[in-house]
Amino acid sequence: MKSLAKGALASIALFSIGSANAADINVRIENLTNSIYYTPFLVAAHPDGTSLFTSGQPASANLQAMAEGGDISGLVIDLQGLGATIAENPAGGLLAPATSTNVDINTDGTQNTLLSAVAMLLPTNDAFAGLNSIVIPTDPGTYVYNVSAYDAGTEANDELITGGGAPGAPGIPADPSGASGTGGTGAATADANTNVHIHRGSLGDTDNAAGASDLDSRVHRWLNPVVRVTVTVR
């Protein structure tokens, strides 16, 4: 939880970012995919030197719970221990394709200078969208971040809809789009890279009664970026 990703998003270099430690911001999250839904988002401003995850490192147990089943409660407890400013489930449920949600966050009187936002992609095994510890701009204006999906590295991407979702339980919890099939044999075995890494996307197939995957490649296929986050500093 205390490890901080050192790599900065390339887009940050386009902006002049102040050093003040307080900001009144609006965070807008837009689903850029065709048929992927997001479990409730967790949006948080948190102190320098902290992060929800680090690419290239193993996922924490609480990150795994979010990435495999959409459970953000453990991450919320982690953030509360840091004195973070937290916004849970701004969409009031699943965030559907081509929709957006937004939330106001005020960090006045705190040392919360970094912003993160995470949520699980459905239907996937352990993919999550991750805006990871960006420095919150303090100069008034609008700042746009295109966000990739990460693989938590904790579960094989078998692409089988089993109702699984508890950490360590194989399979995909559900397909909110209702476009998936059944009878898949498994699209992939365990990841070679068991650390958090950029997700390679869903494969799917075109056989809704058999094949390797329960996902439909004509519907569920996705590529990065999967989310756009717009931060408006007042």
N, C-alpha and C positions, 0 to 999 in steps of 0.2 A: 504493500500500500504506500510505502514511503519512497519507492523508487520512481524516478522521474524520467520519462522518455526524453532523450537529448535532441532528437531530430525535430526540427521545426517545419511546419507546413510551408510549402513554397509560397503560398499566397500571402502569408504574413509579411513577407518582405515588401509587398506592394504598399503597405500601410505604415504611417507614422504612428507609433504606439507610445503613449505617455507612460510615465513611471509612477503616477499617483496610484494609491492603493484602494481607491473607492470608485465605484461606477454605478450608474443607474441605467440598466440596459433592458432591451427586449430581445428575446431569443425566439426566432421563427424556425421551425423544422419542417422541411418539405420532403415528402416521399417521392423519389424520382423513378421508381420502378414500375413495371407493367402490372405485376400481380403478386407482389410481396407486401405483406402486412407487418407492422411493427407492434411488438408487445409494448406495454406502457414504458415510455421514456423516463429516464432519470437524468435530470439536468442539474448541474451543481457548479457553484463557484467555490474554489477551495484554495488552501494556502500554497505558496511557492514551495517546491520540493516534494509535492505529493502528486499522485496520479491513481486512476482507477485500474490501469493496466499498463504494461510495458511490452511493446512489440519485441519479439525475440526472447521473451522470458515466459516461464510457465504461468498459466492463469491461476489466480487465487481461487479458493473454494467459492467465495461469494461471486466472483466474476463468472465462474463455471455455472453457478445456479442461474444467473441472468442469461448466459449465452445458450444454455440447453433448455431452459424452461420459462424464461421471462421473469424470474423472481428477482426483484430489485431490493428486497428487504434487507439482505445482508450488506449490500453496498451502502444502503442508507445508513445502517448502523456504523459502518466504517467512516462514512463522511461526517456523521454527527460527532464522532470522537475527535475529528479534526476541527470542529467548529465551522463546518462548511455552511454555505447558504444553499438550501436544497429545494428543488421543485420536482415533485413526483407526479407522473402521469398527467401531463398538461393536456393531452388529447381526450382524457376521460375514458380511456379504453384503447382499442387497437387503432393504429394510424393506417388508414387504407391508401392504396395507390392513388396518386394524383391529388392527394389532400395534404393539408398542412395544419400545424398547430403552433401556438406561440405562448410565451410566458414572460412576465416581467421579473427581473431579478435586481435587487438593490444590495450592494455590498458595503454601503456606508458604515463606518465604524468597525470594519473587519479588516483582516489581512488576506482576504480571499481574492487573489489576483489572477487565478487560472480558471478556465472554464472547460468543463467536460460534459458530454451528452452520450448516453449509451442506450441501446435497446436491441432485443433479439429480432432477427428476421424470421418470419414464418411464411412458407414452410421450409425450414432448414434444420439440420441437426444441432449445430452450435455456432452459427454465424451471428455476428452482431455488428451494428453500426457503431462506430466509435470516433467521436470528436474528442481528442485526447490532449487535455492540459494545455490549451492555447492560452497565451497571455491575453487577458481581457483588454481591449483597446480602451483608452480613456479620452481620446479626442472625439468630440461629437462627430457622428457620421454613421455610414452603413458599411458593414464589413461582411463579405460573403466567403464561406468555406464549403468546398465540395468534399464530402466525407465518404471514405471507402468502408467496405465491410471487412471485418476481420474474422478469422477462424480461431476459436478459442483453443483448438488443438487438444480438446479433451474427449472427443467422441468421433468415431468413424462417420464419414459422410455417406451413410448407406442409403439415404433418401427414401426410407421406408416410413410410412405413416403408421405408427404403432400406438399412439397415445402416450408414448414416453415423454418425459420432461423433467423428471427428477434427476439430479446429478448422478451420472454413472449408468442411468437407464438408457439403453440404445433406442434409437428411433426418433421420429419427429412427432411432436405433440399433436399437431392438427394442421389442416390447410383451410384457412378462413375463406379462400376463394371458392372452394368446393369443386375445383377442377382436377383434382388428383385422382389417380387410379388405385388399384390394389394388385396384389400378387407379385410384387417385385422381388427379385432375388438378392438385391443389394448392389448399389452402384459403386461402392468403394469399401476397402478395408481400412484399418486404422491409419491415421495420418503418419507419414514419415517424419514430419515436423510436428512435434507435440508441444511446441511453444506457441504463443499467440503470433499469428502471421496473417498476411493479406489472404483473404479467401479467394479460391479459384473459381467460385460460382457454382451454380447447380447444373448438372448435366441433363437429367430427365431422359425421357424417351417418348415414343409415340404410341406405345402399347398400354392402354389403360387397364388391361386385364392380366398382364404378365410383364415380361421384360426385366431389366435390371433395376429400374427405379419406379416408385409410385408417382413421381412428378412428371408433368407433361412438358417436354422441352419447348413446345410451341407457346406455352403460357408462362412457365415458371423460370425460364432462363433469364439471368440478369448479369450485368457487368458493372464494374465500378465507374463512377461514383454512384452510390445508392441513396444518399441523402444530401440535401443542401441546407446548411445552417446559415441564417442571416442574423447577424448581431447588429442591433441599432443602438448606438450610444447617444443618450440625450444630452 
